[in-house]
Amino acid sequence: MKDISEIYKNPIFYYILVPALAVLWPVIIWGVYLPAARANLSEEMDQFTKAEQLIEELLAVDPERLNFTKGKNAASGFDYATAVQQAAEFCSIPAGNYKLSSGIITKSEGQKSQPANVSLKGVEVTKAARFLSTIQLRWSGLQCTKMALRKNKGLPDAWDVDLTFKYYY
């Protein structure tokens, strides 16, 4: 019986193995990789179509996103009053149901920031959550550092919400 190491030393083994692999490789590509690539392509095209529709919906809701630019002028573009008003209008929160108080811009460790407190009175939990989500999605430098919920007694879904924000320029 021949030792297994002698098979690898025999050149006839390589004369058979190399052409067999050369024939087998295109068959594997044609039978396995090409269908998988086609399926992946169709999946990517479907995702692209869905993303395109989502972008159109976002732009229909907030067309000003196209005008918002990053850079040196972006820091001067943020204003708590405007941001809170836009988010409240989008969430159908009346102007009488929210109160805003903002602090001064401070610089700490080379980073400018500005704190603010927003109080929402008598709003539904879903509207409060939508308000928070909307304002933070619109302004990426805005972070909610504290949130307090108090239920109004006697009303089924009326809450007082206190939010503390910090905007980083």
N, C-alpha and C positions, 0 to 999 in steps of 0.2 A: 504494500500500500504506500502510495506516495505521500510525502509530507505536504501539508497545506502551503508551506512557504515555497515549495518547488513550483507550484502552480503560478505564483506571481512572477517567478523568474523565467517562465516559459514565454517566448515572444508570440506564440500562436494565440495565447490567451488575450493579448492586447490586440492582435489582428481581428479577433472576433468581437471583443468588448467595445472597442472604439467605434466601428461601423454600426454596431447595434445601438449604442447610445446616440450616434448621429442620426439614425432613423427614428429612434424613440422620442427624441427631443421635440421635433416639429409636431409629432402626433400628440404629445402632452400639451403643447401650446395650443394647438387647434382644438383639442377635446376638452381641456380643463380651463386654461387661463383666458382664452378668448371669450367663452361664454360668461365667465365671471366678470371680465372687463366690460362686456356689453351690459350685464345686469347692473354693475356699479355705475356705468354711464347713465342708464335710464333713471336710476335712483337719484343721482346728482342732478339730473335735469328736472326731476319732480321737486326736489328741494329748492332749486333755483326758482322755479315757477311759484312755489309757495312763499319764498322770501320776497320775490318781486311784488306779490299781492300784499304782503304784510307791510312792505315799505310804502306802497301806494296808500294803504289805510292810515299809516302813521302820518304821512304827509297831508292827508285830507284832514286829520284831526289837528295837527300842529304844523302848518306850512312854514312857520318862522324858523324851523330847525335848519332849513337850508341857508338862511341868512346868518345864523350863529357861527362865528368863526373863532377858532382857537388862536391864541397868541397874546400879544401885549394888550390889545384892546379888549380882550375877553374879560379881563378882571374888572375893567371899568363898566362893562355891560351888565353886571349883576346888581340887582337892587331887590332887597327883601320885599318891599311893598309891591312891586310889579310881579315878582315870582309868586307870592302868596295870593295875590288877586287873580292871576291867571289860573293857578291850581284850584282855587276855590270856585271860580266860574266853571271850570271844566268838570268839577265834581258836584255842581249844583248846590253849593253852600252859599246862602245869602250873605251879603256884606255885613249885616248886623249880627251874624253868628260867629264871627271871628274877630280876634283882636291881635295886633302885632306890636311888639316892642323890640327894637333892635339896638344893639350896642355899637360901640365905636370900633373901628378897624385897628387891630393891634398887630405888632410884629414880634414873633417869638421864634428864636432859633432860625432866623432867616425866612420864616413862613408867615405871610400875612393871613389873618383870619378875622372874622366878624361874627359875634354871637347874636342870637335873636330868640325870643320866646313868642310862640303862637298859641293862642287859646281858642279852641273851637267850643262853642256852647250849643248844647241841645242837638247834636248831630247823631246820625246813625253810625254804628260801628263800621259798616261797609263804606260809608262816605269818608270817614276818618282814615281808614286804611287806604282807600283810593287816593285821598289827598296826599298822604305821606308818600305813597308810591309814585304818584305823578310828579310831585315837586322834586323828589330825589332823582327820578329818571331824567327830568329836564335839565337839572343842574348837577353835573357829576361832582363838583367840588363841595356840594352841600351834604352834610351829615347830620342825622338826628342823633343827638347824644343822650336824650332823656325823653321818656314818654310816660304820662300819667293819665289813667282813665278813671272817671268817677261817674257812676250811674245816677241819673236823675230819678228820684223816687216818684212813683205814681205813673211813670210813662214807660211803655213797653220797650222801646228801643231809642232812648235819648240819652246821650252821654256828653259829659264835659271832658274835653281832651286838652291836656297841656303838653306842648311839644317844645323842646329846647333844641335849637339848631346851631350849627357852626359852619360857616362857609369859608373854605380855604381858597385864597387867591393864588 
